[in-house]
């Protein structure tokens, strides 16, 4: 019952434009890719909170978002994936699998 406006991809996978484009197409949602070094940023963020340099995770996220490259991929060609998903559901309904 939840609806999403975009898909966020962080870490090394965010460097793959092919992967990000395909995810956008399959999901029919924009993909925001980055930061590429999310684990390191997260570590520094927690240390900054612990030292009192920043007050919250939200503040740290804003800092990271404003200082990192975030690439955006818009969906295109989603009809092809919708057709494949319909065919998949059709085949699954014919099987004995749950």
N, C-alpha and C positions, 0 to 999 in steps of 0.2 A: 503494500500500500504506500510505499514511499516513492517520491518522484525526485529525480536528480536533474540538475541543470548542466552539470559537466562531470568529466572524469579527470582526476588528478593523478599524474604519474610522476614519481620522484625517484632519484637514484639513477643508476646506470642505464636502466631501461628507457629513461626519458631522453637519452641521447639518440635513440633509434627513431628517426623520422618515419620509416616504413611501419614500424610497430605502432607508433602513435596514430598515424593516418588510418591504419587498419582498425584499430580500436575505436576511433571516432566513427568510422563507417559502420562497423558492426553494431555499435551501441546507439548510433544515431544521435550522439551527443558530442559537443566540443570537448577536446582533450587539452588540458593545460599541463605541459611537461616541464618539470624542473622544480626545485634545484637538482642538479646532477649529483651533488655531494650532500645529500639530505642527512645521512647518518652523522657525518662530521658536524653539520650545522646543528642538528638536534643535540649532540653532545655539548657543544659550546653553549647553546641556549639554556640547557639545564644548569650548567655551571654558572652562567650569568645570573640566573634566578637564585641559585643557592648563595651566591656572593652578594646579592642585593643590588646588582648593577641594573637589572630590569625587574619589573614587578610581576609579570605574568607571561604565560605561554603565548597569549594573544599578542602582547607587545613584541615578543620575540619573533612571532610569525610575520608581523608587519615589517619588522626590520629586515628579515630574510627576504620577503617578497619584494621589498623596495631595493634590495641590493643584488638580486640575482636575475639572470636571464630566465624568463618563463616563456616558452614557445606555446602558441595556441594553434591547434589543428581543428578545422571545421569538418564536419561529416560531409561526404559526397558519395553518390552511388549507393545509397542505403537500400534502394529497391532490390538490388542483386542479393543482398544479405537477407532481406525480408523473405524473398522467394526461397532461399536456401533453408531458412528457419521453418517456413511452412512445410517444405518437403521433409525436413527432419522430423517435425511433429507428426506428419502423416505416416512416416515409416515407423516411428515409435508407437503410434496407436495400433499398428498392425502386429507389433511384437508382444511378447508376454512379460516384458520388463515393466517395473512400476513407473 
